[in-house]
Amino acid sequence: MRGTNYVITFAVIFTFSQGVFGLLGSAIIEYFIKSQSIQNAQDLINNNITNPHFNTHSYDIIMQHARILAYEDLFFAIGVIGSVIFVILLMRYIYLKLTTNSLRRELDILKTRSAKNNAKTTKILESLQTTHSIPQHGFFARF
C-alpha cells in the first residue's frame, strides 16, 4: 500500500494534465476551424465571383457557410484519425492473437509469481526455525 503522498501526487498530476491538454486540444481545434474557415471563404468567393446572384457585400453569409464547411472538415479529419487508429489497434490485436498463446503467457506469469512467493515463504520459515527453534514435525516439516 502506498501512502497519501502518492494519492495526492496522482490527483495533482491528473488535474494538471487534464487542464493543460484540455486547453491545448481546444486551441488546436479552434486554430483548425479558423484556418479552414478562411480557406473555405476564399474558395466560396473565387467559385461564385462569376455568378450574377453573388453579392460581395454579404460577408456574414459567406463566413457562416465557410464556418459550416470548416466544421465538416474537422469532423472528417477526426473520423479519419479515429479510423486509422482503430485499424492499427485491430491489426495489433489480431497479430497478438495469432502469434501468442495468451493463456500460456498468463500461466507462465502466475508460475513465476508463485515460485517467487514460495521462495520468500521458504526463507521466512527457515529464518523462523533458526531463531525460534520450531520443532521439525507437523506442518513445518514439509518446508
N, C-alpha and C positions, 0 to 999 in steps of 0.2 A: 504494500500500500504506500502510495506517495502522500506527502503532506499537503497542507493547504497552500503552500507556496506554488506547487505545481498547478493546482486548480486556478489560482489567481493568475499565474503566468499564462495559462491556456486562455482564460477569459480575456485578458488584455490583448494577447496576440490575435485571437479570433475577432474581437471587436475592432481592433485596428485594421486588420486585413479586410474585413467586410466594408468598413468605411472607405478606406483608400481605394480598393478595387471597384467598389460600387461607384464612386465618383469618377474613376478612370474610365470605366465602361460607359457611363453616361456621357462623358466628354467625347469619347471616341464615336459613339453613335450620333451625337449632335454634330460633330465635325463632318461625319459622313453625310448626314442629312443636308447640311448647308452646302457642302461641295456638290452633291448630286442635284440639289435644287438649282444652283447656279448653272450647272451644265445642262439640265433639262430645260431651264428657262431660255438659254441661248439656242438650244435645239428647236424649241417651240417658236421662237421669234424667227429663226432662219428658215424654218419649213413653212411658215404661214405668212411670210412677207409678201408673197405674190397673190395671196387670197384677197379678193376685193372686200370681203366682210371683216377682214382683220383690222383691228383698231389698236394702234400702238399706245393709245392713252389708257388702255385697260391693264395697267401694270399689276394691280392686285389680283385680277383674274388669272393672269399668266403665272404669277408666283404661286397662287393657290394650286393650279394644275401641276406646276413644276414640283411643288412640295409633295403632292399626292404621288407623282411618279417617283420621287426620291424615296418615299416610304415603300413603294413597290420594289424598288431596287434593294432597299435594306432587307426586306423580308425574303427576297430571292437570295441575297448573299448569306443570310442566316440559314436558310434552308440548304444551300449548297454546302456550307461549312458543316452543318449538322449531319448531312448525308455522308460526306466524306469521312467524318469521324466515326459514324456508325459502321460504315463499310470496313474501315481499318480495324475497329474493335471486333467486328464479326469475323473477319479473316483471322485475327489473332486467336479468338476463341475456338474457331474450327481447327486451326493449326495445333493448338494445345490439346484439344480433344483427340485429334488423330495421332499425335506423336507421343503423348504421355498417358500413362495409366494413373488417373487421379486417385483411385482407391489405393493403389500400390504406394503412391507417393505419401498419402496420408498415413498409411500403416507404417511406413518407414519412419516418418516423423514421430509417431507415437512410440515406436520401438526404441528409438534413440532417447526420447524423453524418459521412457520407463527405465531404460538401462542407467541413465544418469541419476534418476531418483533412487533406484535400487543401490547404486554405488554410494550415494550420500547416506542412505539409511544404514548400509553396512558399516560405514565409517563411524557413524554416530553410535551404533550399537557396540562396536569394538571399543570405542573410547569409553562408553559407559561400563563395559565389562572390566576394563582395566582399572578404572578409577573407583568403581563401587563394588568390585568383585562379585558380580552377579553369578549365581550358580549356573553350571552348564547343563541344565536339564529343562525339559518343557519347551516352551515356545522359543526361547532364545538360543536353544542348542542348534537350531537349523541354520543359524547365521554364522 
